[in-house]
Amino acid sequence: MTCEEVIAHLSSYLDHEMDAALVAEVQEHIAQCRNCRVVLDTTQRLIVLLHDEGRRIIPMGERSALFDRLQQAFLNRPPASDSNTTV
């Protein structure tokens, strides 16, 4: 199994949605590949962090201010310099 294949199957692996033969292939690769072990470990830690954080609610006043700033940033952005644009 290649690194690309491990990454492609990572979600299924973490969710325990793979058949035993494929799990064995992923585990064999991870045992030999430091980079894939790091990706697996980082992904697992990220999942734990996101789960522990829960859902954040932005207070209404802050939400309005945030949307206002986003709208102003969008309206004030410089025009795209696309050479294919006709005037």
N, CA, C and O atoms as CSV, one atom per row, in Angstrom:
chain,resi,resn,atom,element,x,y,z
A,1,MET,N,N,0.847,-1.170,0.000
A,1,MET,CA,C,0.000,0.000,0.000
A,1,MET,C,C,0.894,1.234,0.000
A,1,MET,O,O,1.916,1.270,0.686
A,2,THR,N,N,0.504,2.246,-0.774
A,2,THR,CA,C,1.275,3.482,-0.873
A,2,THR,C,C,0.757,4.513,0.129
A,2,THR,O,O,-0.319,4.358,0.707
A,3,CYS,N,N,1.539,5.552,0.317
A,3,CYS,CA,C,1.110,6.653,1.200
A,3,CYS,C,C,-0.197,7.268,0.699
A,3,CYS,O,O,-1.086,7.575,1.493
A,4,GLU,N,N,-0.309,7.446,-0.599
A,4,GLU,CA,C,-1.513,8.034,-1.173
A,4,GLU,C,C,-2.744,7.168,-0.881
A,4,GLU,O,O,-3.824,7.688,-0.600
A,5,GLU,N,N,-2.575,5.865,-0.948
A,5,GLU,CA,C,-3.684,4.955,-0.654
A,5,GLU,C,C,-4.069,5.017,0.823
A,5,GLU,O,O,-5.251,4.984,1.166
A,6,VAL,N,N,-3.065,5.106,1.691
A,6,VAL,CA,C,-3.360,5.227,3.121
A,6,VAL,C,C,-4.164,6.489,3.371
A,6,VAL,O,O,-5.175,6.455,4.072
A,7,ILE,N,N,-3.719,7.603,2.801
A,7,ILE,CA,C,-4.424,8.872,2.994
A,7,ILE,C,C,-5.844,8.780,2.441
A,7,ILE,O,O,-6.779,9.298,3.051
A,8,ALA,N,N,-6.012,8.132,1.303
A,8,ALA,CA,C,-7.339,7.990,0.702
A,8,ALA,C,C,-8.278,7.179,1.592
A,8,ALA,O,O,-9.488,7.404,1.581
A,9,HIS,N,N,-7.731,6.241,2.359
A,9,HIS,CA,C,-8.538,5.374,3.217
A,9,HIS,C,C,-8.558,5.821,4.679
A,9,HIS,O,O,-9.164,5.159,5.521
A,10,LEU,N,N,-7.901,6.935,4.983
A,10,LEU,CA,C,-7.713,7.340,6.375
A,10,LEU,C,C,-9.032,7.538,7.118
A,10,LEU,O,O,-9.174,7.097,8.258
A,11,SER,N,N,-9.970,8.180,6.494
A,11,SER,CA,C,-11.260,8.428,7.145
A,11,SER,C,C,-11.959,7.116,7.477
A,11,SER,O,O,-12.456,6.936,8.589
A,12,SER,N,N,-11.997,6.215,6.530
A,12,SER,CA,C,-12.622,4.911,6.767
A,12,SER,C,C,-11.885,4.135,7.841
A,12,SER,O,O,-12.502,3.446,8.654
A,13,TYR,N,N,-10.570,4.246,7.843
A,13,TYR,CA,C,-9.760,3.569,8.857
A,13,TYR,C,C,-10.098,4.103,10.252
A,13,TYR,O,O,-10.324,3.332,11.185
A,14,LEU,N,N,-10.127,5.417,10.378
A,14,LEU,CA,C,-10.412,6.033,11.676
A,14,LEU,C,C,-11.841,5.760,12.143
A,14,LEU,O,O,-12.100,5.671,13.343
A,15,ASP,N,N,-12.756,5.631,11.202
A,15,ASP,CA,C,-14.162,5.374,11.538
A,15,ASP,C,C,-14.476,3.887,11.671
A,15,ASP,O,O,-15.628,3.511,11.891
A,16,HIS,N,N,-13.458,3.044,11.537
A,16,HIS,CA,C,-13.618,1.578,11.642
A,16,HIS,C,C,-14.644,1.064,10.626
A,16,HIS,O,O,-15.505,0.242,10.943
A,17,GLU,N,N,-14.524,1.574,9.401
A,17,GLU,CA,C,-15.444,1.186,8.337
A,17,GLU,C,C,-14.722,0.470,7.200
A,17,GLU,O,O,-15.050,0.659,6.029
A,18,MET,N,N,-13.730,-0.356,7.557
A,18,MET,CA,C,-12.965,-1.080,6.549
A,18,MET,C,C,-12.990,-2.566,6.869
A,18,MET,O,O,-13.145,-2.972,8.021
A,19,ASP,N,N,-12.832,-3.368,5.818
A,19,ASP,CA,C,-12.741,-4.805,6.076
A,19,ASP,C,C,-11.373,-5.115,6.666
A,19,ASP,O,O,-10.434,-4.330,6.537
A,20,ALA,N,N,-11.276,-6.259,7.309
A,20,ALA,CA,C,-10.086,-6.641,8.061
A,20,ALA,C,C,-8.823,-6.685,7.193
A,20,ALA,O,O,-7.743,-6.314,7.652
A,21,ALA,N,N,-8.955,-7.131,5.954
A,21,ALA,CA,C,-7.789,-7.230,5.078
A,21,ALA,C,C,-7.209,-5.845,4.782
A,21,ALA,O,O,-5.992,-5.662,4.792
A,22,LEU,N,N,-8.071,-4.890,4.525
A,22,LEU,CA,C,-7.622,-3.526,4.233
A,22,LEU,C,C,-7.046,-2.873,5.489
A,22,LEU,O,O,-6.054,-2.148,5.411
A,23,VAL,N,N,-7.662,-3.125,6.641
A,23,VAL,CA,C,-7.129,-2.609,7.908
A,23,VAL,C,C,-5.705,-3.126,8.108
A,23,VAL,O,O,-4.818,-2.369,8.505
A,24,ALA,N,N,-5.486,-4.403,7.836
A,24,ALA,CA,C,-4.157,-5.000,7.996
A,24,ALA,C,C,-3.147,-4.327,7.075
A,24,ALA,O,O,-2.011,-4.081,7.481
A,25,GLU,N,N,-3.546,-4.024,5.839
A,25,GLU,CA,C,-2.646,-3.350,4.896
A,25,GLU,C,C,-2.282,-1.956,5.389
A,25,GLU,O,O,-1.118,-1.558,5.344
A,26,VAL,N,N,-3.281,-1.218,5.858
A,26,VAL,CA,C,-3.029,0.133,6.364
A,26,VAL,C,C,-2.101,0.062,7.570
A,26,VAL,O,O,-1.142,0.829,7.658
A,27,GLN,N,N,-2.373,-0.841,8.491
A,27,GLN,CA,C,-1.550,-0.960,9.690
A,27,GLN,C,C,-0.118,-1.368,9.359
A,27,GLN,O,O,0.828,-0.889,9.984
A,28,GLU,N,N,0.039,-2.240,8.390
A,28,GLU,CA,C,1.376,-2.655,7.974
A,28,GLU,C,C,2.149,-1.470,7.408
A,28,GLU,O,O,3.324,-1.275,7.720
A,29,HIS,N,N,1.478,-0.681,6.573
A,29,HIS,CA,C,2.130,0.490,5.985
A,29,HIS,C,C,2.499,1.498,7.066
A,29,HIS,O,O,3.617,2.014,7.091
A,30,ILE,N,N,1.554,1.774,7.955
A,30,ILE,CA,C,1.784,2.756,9.017
A,30,ILE,C,C,2.931,2.322,9.929
A,30,ILE,O,O,3.694,3.158,10.413
A,31,ALA,N,N,3.048,1.039,10.158
A,31,ALA,CA,C,4.138,0.528,10.994
A,31,ALA,C,C,5.505,0.798,10.373
A,31,ALA,O,O,6.504,0.897,11.086
A,32,GLN,N,N,5.552,0.915,9.053
A,32,GLN,CA,C,6.821,1.099,8.357
A,32,GLN,C,C,7.047,2.525,7.862
A,32,GLN,O,O,8.158,2.865,7.458
A,33,CYS,N,N,6.012,3.363,7.887
A,33,CYS,CA,C,6.108,4.695,7.279
A,33,CYS,C,C,5.907,5.782,8.337
A,33,CYS,O,O,4.798,5.992,8.829
A,34,ARG,N,N,6.988,6.458,8.673
A,34,ARG,CA,C,6.917,7.503,9.697
A,34,ARG,C,C,5.973,8.633,9.284
A,34,ARG,O,O,5.203,9.125,10.109
A,35,ASN,N,N,6.024,9.047,8.022
A,35,ASN,CA,C,5.171,10.141,7.560
A,35,ASN,C,C,3.691,9.818,7.732
A,35,ASN,O,O,2.920,10.671,8.170
A,36,CYS,N,N,3.296,8.623,7.400
A,36,CYS,CA,C,1.890,8.244,7.539
A,36,CYS,C,C,1.494,8.116,9.011
A,36,CYS,O,O,0.355,8.406,9.379
A,37,ARG,N,N,2.435,7.683,9.851
A,37,ARG,CA,C,2.153,7.648,11.296
A,37,ARG,C,C,1.904,9.051,11.822
A,37,ARG,O,O,1.012,9.262,12.645
A,38,VAL,N,N,2.692,10.012,11.347
A,38,VAL,CA,C,2.514,11.404,11.767
A,38,VAL,C,C,1.158,11.930,11.291
A,38,VAL,O,O,0.454,12.597,12.049
A,39,VAL,N,N,0.791,11.636,10.051
A,39,VAL,CA,C,-0.510,12.074,9.532
A,39,VAL,C,C,-1.639,11.448,10.344
A,39,VAL,O,O,-2.591,12.135,10.713
A,40,LEU,N,N,-1.542,10.165,10.623
A,40,LEU,CA,C,-2.562,9.474,11.410
A,40,LEU,C,C,-2.666,10.075,12.809
A,40,LEU,O,O,-3.764,10.367,13.281
A,41,ASP,N,N,-1.532,10.257,13.467
A,41,ASP,CA,C,-1.520,10.803,14.817
A,41,ASP,C,C,-2.084,12.225,14.843
A,41,ASP,O,O,-2.888,12.563,15.713
A,42,THR,N,N,-1.667,13.040,13.905
A,42,THR,CA,C,-2.146,14.422,13.836
A,42,THR,C,C,-3.642,14.467,13.589
A,42,THR,O,O,-4.349,15.262,14.209
A,43,THR,N,N,-4.127,13.631,12.701
A,43,THR,CA,C,-5.559,13.586,12.399
A,43,THR,C,C,-6.348,13.140,13.624
A,43,THR,O,O,-7.392,13.715,13.935
A,44,GLN,N,N,-5.858,12.127,14.313
A,44,GLN,CA,C,-6.550,11.663,15.526
A,44,GLN,C,C,-6.577,12.751,16.596
A,44,GLN,O,O,-7.595,12.942,17.262
A,45,ARG,N,N,-5.472,13.458,16.763
A,45,ARG,CA,C,-5.423,14.539,17.757
A,45,ARG,C,C,-6.371,15.674,17.389
A,45,ARG,O,O,-7.026,16.248,18.259
A,46,LEU,N,N,-6.442,15.997,16.100
A,46,LEU,CA,C,-7.343,17.053,15.643
A,46,LEU,C,C,-8.799,16.678,15.920
A,46,LEU,O,O,-9.591,17.515,16.353
A,47,ILE,N,N,-9.141,15.428,15.669
A,47,ILE,CA,C,-10.500,14.958,15.933
A,47,ILE,C,C,-10.828,15.096,17.416
A,47,ILE,O,O,-11.918,15.544,17.773
A,48,VAL,N,N,-9.896,14.717,18.272
A,48,VAL,CA,C,-10.110,14.832,19.719
A,48,VAL,C,C,-10.280,16.295,20.113
A,48,VAL,O,O,-11.179,16.629,20.885
A,49,LEU,N,N,-9.422,17.168,19.588
A,49,LEU,CA,C,-9.518,18.587,19.922
A,49,LEU,C,C,-10.853,19.172,19.493
A,49,LEU,O,O,-11.492,19.895,20.258
A,50,LEU,N,N,-11.272,18.866,18.282
A,50,LEU,CA,C,-12.541,19.398,17.785
A,50,LEU,C,C,-13.708,18.848,18.586
A,50,LEU,O,O,-14.666,19.566,18.873
A,51,HIS,N,N,-13.629,17.597,18.941
A,51,HIS,CA,C,-14.696,16.989,19.730
A,51,HIS,C,C,-14.773,17.631,21.110
A,51,HIS,O,O,-15.861,17.918,21.608
A,52,ASP,N,N,-13.606,17.856,21.728
A,52,ASP,CA,C,-13.559,18.447,23.060
A,52,ASP,C,C,-14.030,19.898,23.069
A,52,ASP,O,O,-14.599,20.362,24.057
A,53,GLU,N,N,-13.798,20.604,21.987
A,53,GLU,CA,C,-14.202,22.008,21.921
A,53,GLU,C,C,-15.716,22.169,21.855
A,53,GLU,O,O,-16.271,23.132,22.382
A,54,GLY,N,N,-16.365,21.232,21.213
A,54,GLY,CA,C,-17.803,21.336,21.065
A,54,GLY,C,C,-18.173,22.464,20.117
A,54,GLY,O,O,-17.327,23.004,19.404
A,55,ARG,N,N,-19.426,22.800,20.125
A,55,ARG,CA,C,-19.918,23.853,19.238
A,55,ARG,C,C,-19.818,25.192,19.953
A,55,ARG,O,O,-20.286,25.344,21.081
A,56,ARG,N,N,-19.213,26.140,19.296
A,56,ARG,CA,C,-19.075,27.487,19.850
A,56,ARG,C,C,-20.185,28.367,19.296
A,56,ARG,O,O,-20.522,28.301,18.114
A,57,ILE,N,N,-20.738,29.181,20.162
A,57,ILE,CA,C,-21.772,30.119,19.738
A,57,ILE,C,C,-21.203,31.523,19.855
A,57,ILE,O,O,-20.688,31.911,20.903
A,58,ILE,N,N,-21.301,32.275,18.777
A,58,ILE,CA,C,-20.839,33.658,18.775
A,58,ILE,C,C,-22.000,34.524,19.249
A,58,ILE,O,O,-23.082,34.472,18.665
A,59,PRO,N,N,-21.796,35.322,20.300
A,59,PRO,CA,C,-22.869,36.205,20.767
A,59,PRO,C,C,-23.353,37.114,19.637
A,59,PRO,O,O,-22.573,37.499,18.765
A,60,MET,N,N,-24.639,37.454,19.659
A,60,MET,CA,C,-25.269,38.194,18.564
A,60,MET,C,C,-24.528,39.486,18.227
A,60,MET,O,O,-24.317,39.779,17.050
A,61,GLY,N,N,-24.130,40.264,19.231
A,61,GLY,CA,C,-23.425,41.522,18.956
A,61,GLY,C,C,-22.110,41.286,18.237
A,61,GLY,O,O,-21.779,41.992,17.285
A,62,GLU,N,N,-21.367,40.298,18.691
A,62,GLU,CA,C,-20.095,39.978,18.040
A,62,GLU,C,C,-20.309,39.407,16.649
A,62,GLU,O,O,-19.526,39.667,15.736
A,63,ARG,N,N,-21.377,38.624,16.490
A,63,ARG,CA,C,-21.683,38.047,15.176
A,63,ARG,C,C,-21.989,39.153,14.175
A,63,ARG,O,O,-21.506,39.124,13.043
A,64,SER,N,N,-22.793,40.128,14.593
A,64,SER,CA,C,-23.123,41.248,13.703
A,64,SER,C,C,-21.874,42.028,13.324
A,64,SER,O,O,-21.690,42.386,12.161
A,65,ALA,N,N,-21.012,42.291,14.306
A,65,ALA,CA,C,-19.778,43.024,14.030
A,65,ALA,C,C,-18.888,42.235,13.073
A,65,ALA,O,O,-18.282,42.810,12.169
A,66,LEU,N,N,-18.809,40.921,13.269
A,66,LEU,CA,C,-18.009,40.074,12.390
A,66,LEU,C,C,-18.544,40.120,10.965
A,66,LEU,O,O,-17.774,40.291,10.020
A,67,PHE,N,N,-19.859,39.970,10.802
A,67,PHE,CA,C,-20.448,40.014,9.461
A,67,PHE,C,C,-20.247,41.380,8.818
A,67,PHE,O,O,-20.004,41.465,7.614
A,68,ASP,N,N,-20.344,42.446,9.602
A,68,ASP,CA,C,-20.107,43.792,9.070
A,68,ASP,C,C,-18.680,43.930,8.561
A,68,ASP,O,O,-18.450,44.477,7.483
A,69,ARG,N,N,-17.708,43.426,9.349
A,69,ARG,CA,C,-16.306,43.505,8.922
A,69,ARG,C,C,-16.063,42.672,7.676
A,69,ARG,O,O,-15.331,43.096,6.781
A,70,LEU,N,N,-16.665,41.497,7.608
A,70,LEU,CA,C,-16.509,40.659,6.413
A,70,LEU,C,C,-17.099,41.336,5.183
A,70,LEU,O,O,-16.509,41.312,4.103
A,71,GLN,N,N,-18.262,41.936,5.360
A,71,GLN,CA,C,-18.901,42.622,4.234
A,71,GLN,C,C,-18.052,43.796,3.769
A,71,GLN,O,O,-17.874,43.990,2.566
A,72,GLN,N,N,-17.524,44.586,4.708
A,72,GLN,CA,C,-16.681,45.720,4.335
A,72,GLN,C,C,-15.411,45.246,3.632
A,72,GLN,O,O,-14.990,45.847,2.643
A,73,ALA,N,N,-14.804,44.184,4.129
A,73,ALA,CA,C,-13.601,43.644,3.501
A,73,ALA,C,C,-13.910,43.179,2.082
A,73,ALA,O,O,-13.106,43.374,1.171
A,74,PHE,N,N,-15.074,42.568,1.898
A,74,PHE,CA,C,-15.472,42.099,0.567
A,74,PHE,C,C,-15.707,43.283,-0.375
A,74,PHE,O,O,-15.260,43.275,-1.521
A,75,LEU,N,N,-16.410,44.292,0.122
A,75,LEU,CA,C,-16.725,45.454,-0.714
A,75,LEU,C,C,-15.492,46.292,-1.026
A,75,LEU,O,O,-15.431,46.923,-2.081
A,76,ASN,N,N,-14.521,46.311,-0.138
A,76,ASN,CA,C,-13.334,47.156,-0.312
A,76,ASN,C,C,-12.163,46.427,-0.951
A,76,ASN,O,O,-11.084,47.001,-1.097
A,77,ARG,N,N,-12.361,45.182,-1.330
A,77,ARG,CA,C,-11.243,44.436,-1.909
A,77,ARG,C,C,-10.896,45.029,-3.278
A,77,ARG,O,O,-11.772,45.531,-3.983
A,78,PRO,N,N,-9.627,44.969,-3.644
A,78,PRO,CA,C,-9.221,45.486,-4.951
A,78,PRO,C,C,-9.800,44.606,-6.051
A,78,PRO,O,O,-9.979,43.402,-5.866
A,79,PRO,N,N,-10.088,45.205,-7.178
A,79,PRO,CA,C,-10.638,44.411,-8.294
A,79,PRO,C,C,-9.611,43.386,-8.765
A,79,PRO,O,O,-8.403,43.614,-8.715
A,80,ALA,N,N,-10.129,42.257,-9.221
A,80,ALA,CA,C,-9.259,41.205,-9.744
A,80,ALA,C,C,-8.584,41.691,-11.002
A,80,ALA,O,O,-9.216,42.319,-11.852
A,81,SER,N,N,-7.317,41.408,-11.122
A,81,SER,CA,C,-6.577,41.811,-12.313
A,81,SER,C,C,-6.510,40.629,-13.265
A,81,SER,O,O,-5.504,39.923,-13.336
A,82,ASP,N,N,-7.596,40.428,-13.993
A,82,ASP,CA,C,-7.708,39.317,-14.932
A,82,ASP,C,C,-7.483,39.859,-16.332
A,82,ASP,O,O,-8.231,40.715,-16.803
A,83,SER,N,N,-6.464,39.364,-16.985
A,83,SER,CA,C,-6.137,39.860,-18.334
A,83,SER,C,C,-7.191,39.479,-19.355
A,83,SER,O,O,-7.210,40.043,-20.449
A,84,ASN,N,N,-8.085,38.523,-19.026
A,84,ASN,CA,C,-9.124,38.115,-19.957
A,84,ASN,C,C,-10.390,38.958,-19.806
A,84,ASN,O,O,-11.343,38.772,-20.562
A,85,THR,N,N,-10.413,39.882,-18.842
A,85,THR,CA,C,-11.598,40.696,-18.616
A,85,THR,C,C,-11.679,41.760,-19.693
A,85,THR,O,O,-10.701,42.442,-20.001
A,86,THR,N,N,-12.868,41.884,-20.256
A,86,THR,CA,C,-13.079,42.939,-21.262
A,86,THR,C,C,-13.834,44.074,-20.629
A,86,THR,O,O,-14.674,43.865,-19.753
A,87,VAL,N,N,-13.533,45.282,-21.074
A,87,VAL,CA,C,-14.185,46.476,-20.517
A,87,VAL,C,C,-15.035,47.108,-21.558
A,87,VAL,O,O,-15.674,48.127,-21.298
